[in-house]
Amino acid sequence: MKVNQDAVLIEFVKNSSDEEINFLSSKLTERLQDDLADVLDYVGRNGSKHHNIDNLFRSASSCWEVYDLCDALQKVVHSESEKRKINIRTRN
């Protein structure tokens, strides 16, 4: 599952725009009030374009697995933002 999970997350992030990566990075790093809900909503809305990511989150058997997936997504987003040299904006 881990290898497949990583491949799905990497594919999802690589197909995301710089603006989308900025959004995800901000939400996954700061994790303020509704940030994780916003990320899950984003993943759900974009699941139609990337069925594997939607299926991956649906396969979580507990809330802890959802948090683990969010942590893994954060790492992939961070790595991709460094590769693309995206200047991540933070909220004040």
C-alpha positions as CSV (number, residue, x, y, z in Angstrom):
1,M,0.0,0.0,0.0
2,K,2.8,2.5,0.9
3,V,4.4,2.4,-2.6
4,N,1.1,2.7,-4.3
5,Q,0.1,5.5,-1.9
6,D,3.2,7.4,-2.7
7,A,2.8,7.0,-6.4
8,V,-0.8,8.3,-6.2
9,L,0.2,11.3,-4.1
10,I,3.1,12.2,-6.4
11,E,0.9,11.9,-9.5
12,F,-1.7,14.1,-8.0
13,V,0.7,16.8,-6.9
14,K,2.7,16.7,-10.2
15,N,-0.5,17.4,-12.1
16,S,-1.4,20.4,-9.8
17,S,-0.7,24.0,-10.8
18,D,1.8,26.1,-8.8
19,E,-1.2,28.0,-7.4
20,E,-2.8,24.7,-6.2
21,I,0.5,23.6,-4.7
22,N,0.7,26.9,-2.9
23,F,-2.8,26.5,-1.6
24,L,-2.1,22.9,-0.4
25,S,1.2,23.8,1.2
26,S,-0.3,26.7,3.1
27,K,-3.2,24.6,4.4
28,L,-1.2,21.5,5.2
29,T,1.6,23.4,6.9
30,E,-0.3,25.9,9.0
31,R,-3.4,23.7,9.8
32,L,-5.5,26.4,11.2
33,Q,-9.2,26.1,12.0
34,D,-10.7,24.7,8.8
35,D,-7.5,23.9,6.9
36,L,-7.7,20.2,6.8
37,A,-11.4,20.4,5.8
38,D,-10.4,22.7,3.0
39,V,-7.7,20.2,1.8
40,L,-10.1,17.3,2.0
41,D,-12.7,19.3,0.1
42,Y,-10.1,20.2,-2.6
43,V,-9.1,16.6,-2.9
44,G,-12.7,15.5,-3.2
45,R,-13.5,18.1,-5.8
46,N,-10.5,17.2,-7.8
47,G,-11.0,13.5,-7.4
48,S,-13.0,13.4,-10.6
49,K,-9.8,14.3,-12.5
50,H,-7.6,12.1,-10.4
51,H,-9.7,9.0,-9.4
52,N,-6.8,7.4,-7.6
53,I,-6.4,10.2,-5.1
54,D,-10.1,10.1,-4.3
55,N,-10.0,6.3,-4.0
56,L,-6.9,6.5,-1.7
57,F,-8.6,8.8,0.8
58,R,-11.8,6.7,0.6
59,S,-9.8,3.6,1.5
60,A,-8.7,5.1,4.9
61,S,-10.2,2.9,7.5
62,S,-9.9,5.4,10.4
63,C,-9.5,9.1,11.0
64,W,-5.9,8.4,11.9
65,E,-5.3,7.0,8.4
66,V,-6.8,10.2,7.0
67,Y,-4.3,12.3,9.1
68,D,-1.5,10.0,7.9
69,L,-2.5,10.6,4.3
70,C,-2.6,14.4,4.9
71,D,0.9,14.2,6.4
72,A,2.2,12.2,3.4
73,L,0.5,14.6,1.0
74,Q,2.2,17.5,2.9
75,K,5.6,15.9,2.3
76,V,5.0,15.4,-1.4
77,V,3.7,19.0,-1.8
78,H,6.8,20.3,0.0
79,S,9.1,18.3,-2.2
80,E,7.3,19.4,-5.4
81,S,7.3,23.0,-4.3
82,E,11.1,22.9,-3.8
83,K,11.6,21.2,-7.2
84,R,9.6,23.9,-8.9
85,K,11.1,26.6,-6.8
86,I,7.6,27.9,-5.8
87,N,7.7,30.7,-3.2
88,I,5.0,29.5,-0.8
89,R,2.9,32.3,0.6
90,T,1.9,32.2,4.2
91,R,-1.0,33.9,5.8
92,N,-0.5,36.7,8.3
